[in-house]
Amino acid sequence: MDIDSLFDVKGKVVLVTGGAKGIGRMISEAFVRNGARVYISSRDATACAQAAAELNTLLAGTTTTTTGGSAVALPACLSLEAECVRVAAELRAHGEIQLHTKLLTLNVQQVFTLTQAVTPLLEAASLPSNPARVIHIGSIDGVRVLVLPTFAYSASKAALHHLSRHLATELGPRGITSNTVACGPFLSKMMAATLRDRAGAFVNGATLALDGGVSLMSKM
């Protein structure tokens, strides 16, 4: 096997939720730079359009344009079930609430709803030697209790980590892996691509802490 192909994502279709800003923006850029067609989804339609335009402009004239790398804005409010269904439908074609409830809805319930909606697409794209991937962006806040009183956020991320494990057991036999990257506060590239490429095909149900060791510090 050619080692270059282990980390090859050329021609892959990737949906990055929250992909217009911050870590999500880094993930979007990494996939686009490596030849994937990336759908950038966020509640902020302007930010989605801007991120997609920036990435496509950034890559204009590079070798990436010949390998299929591109970005497409797909704005959606994924705290709403109807929006999850709409996003899945668009991919197939090519209220005021309290903060605690909102975070649990967005970070857990609608993650499940969206995964449910796109599962047929993932199954169709899966190969025995190269399964489709679901990569959740968790947090070290969901792994251990930190100093900051992030009650709702921490609870939602811990729930997401465990949801990902359940999805791994359910979707694994259908050729789909489910893993979580538990991020800490940092400004660097993400390792989501490691789970997405062929070298990560045997990783399933894992939660990978990516925080520079912050979660090991006794006062954090």
Secondary structure, DSSP 8 states (H G I E B T S, - for coil): --HHHHT--TT-EEEEETTTSHHHHHHHHHHHHTT-EEEEE-S-HHHHHHHHHHHHHHHTTSGGGGTT-EEEE----TTSHHHHHHHHHHHHT-----HHHHHHIIIIIHHHHHHHHHHHHHHHH-BTTB-EEEEEEEEGGGTS--SS--HHHHHHHHHHHHHHHHHHHHHGGGTEEEEEEEE-S--S--SHHHHHSGGGTT--S-EEEESTTGGGSTT-
